[in-house]
Amino acid sequence: MTDRRILLNCAFLRAFATGLMGVLLGLYLARLNFNAGQIGVVIGVGLSGAALSSLIVTFLGDRLGRRRSLLVLALLATAGGLALLWTTHLLAICIAAFLGMVNGAGRDRAAALVIEQAVLPQTVNDAGRTKAFAWYNVLQDAGHALGALAAGLPSLVSYGIGNGELLGYQIALGMYAALYACTGLLYLGLSTAIENATPPQRWIPPVSPESRRIIARVAGLFAIDSFAGGFLGTALLSYFFFVRFGVSEATIAVLFFAARIANGVSHLGAAWLAARIGLVNTMVFTHIPASIALIAVALVPEFWMAAILFMLRELLVEMDVPTRQSYVMAVVRSEERTFASGITSLVRLGGWAVGPFAAGALMQGVALATPLIVGGAMKIGYDVLLYFSFRGLKPPEEGG
């Protein structure tokens, strides 16, 4: 099996686990009688662990070895999933979520992605780079979709054996751990070709002044977007649908399954659109309507209306992902990609980690729909700033 296929398979399995946990984490904690504020804390702590791991691989991933780093990350995630099975105490769950980098955001954006994003561009030319990232994200969304669908398992177990809902959650957590264990086994097959040809000897990898300026500007904007995204993670959105409209776990699971399918379609559409109007234009002019649709979800009175608007949002919201990844990797040098991928991923994870704390408090202290409105408005502001900051900096395939 080639390195590229191994990475694609691992991306799918990791996304399956993330999609499963994204839907079930908030609901599982609610079944354990945790309130919205406590749920937000657990989600935030898990994302904080993911942010720390991203920080480590950003500066040390190439120095320690990409393959070794991926193996350690898979092992920690497996252990974190298993640890969640053994306790119902808030502090212990927070420790397991932090060390296991448990991702309640519903999207695979953790440290392994930093390394894989740095490797993927060197397998294609400039013209094929965005398409390669699109397919990479399609596989991720397929995993997210199946994981979200599998989140209906507790309801199925309860229906089959009666009063077995908690058992269903435990089975799902075991599945989560097993999926990460499988990624670890696959990473063992990676070759030395994925390693940086000249591993840096310093703590901070060498980056040109021009690239530093670009990365700093991109990172600052991504921090805004990711903080807003922390308000809108899958765990909190599923909790919103559960409380606001009283729908079941199975219904929520089907909704997020359909949403991930929509995301996959949007990724392929993004590659097609970017080839015609450019990467930055694709990022901005698809993201703003998605944010407007999300704000509308918070305001409508019926679940079917919210579901339609939510699906419209999911058809558009992920178009900026492969285009964003491709753009960042295109405007820095190849030996700077791990650092650039790490810094941009780190600020996004940092925002996602902080966002749930605020979102949980707003849900409990102000109104259930507040995070959707605030998060959507912040994302619109980010898109405007992104457009005026980078419309003049073109990637190579656009004549830059």
Secondary structure, DSSP 8 states (H G I E B T S, - for coil): --HHHHHHHHHHHHHHHHHHHHHHHHHHHHHTT--HHHHHHHHHHHHHHHHHHHHHHHHHHHHH-HHHHHHHHHHHHHHHHHHHTT---HHHHHHHHHHTT---SSS--SHHHHHHHHHGGGGS-HHHHHHHHHHHHHHHHHHHHHHHHHTTHHHHHHHHHSS-HHHHHHHHHHHHHHHHHHHHHHHTT--GGGS-SS--SSSS----HHHHHHHHHHHHHHHHHHHHHHTT-HHHHHHHHHHHH---HHHHHHHHHHHHHHHHHHHHHHHHHHHHH-HHHHHHHHHHHHHHHHHHHHH-SSHHHHHHHHHHHHHHHTTHHHHHHHHHHHSS-GGGHHHHHHHHHHHHHHHHHHHHHHHHHHHHHT-TTHHHHHHHHHHHHHHHHHHHHHTT---GGGT-
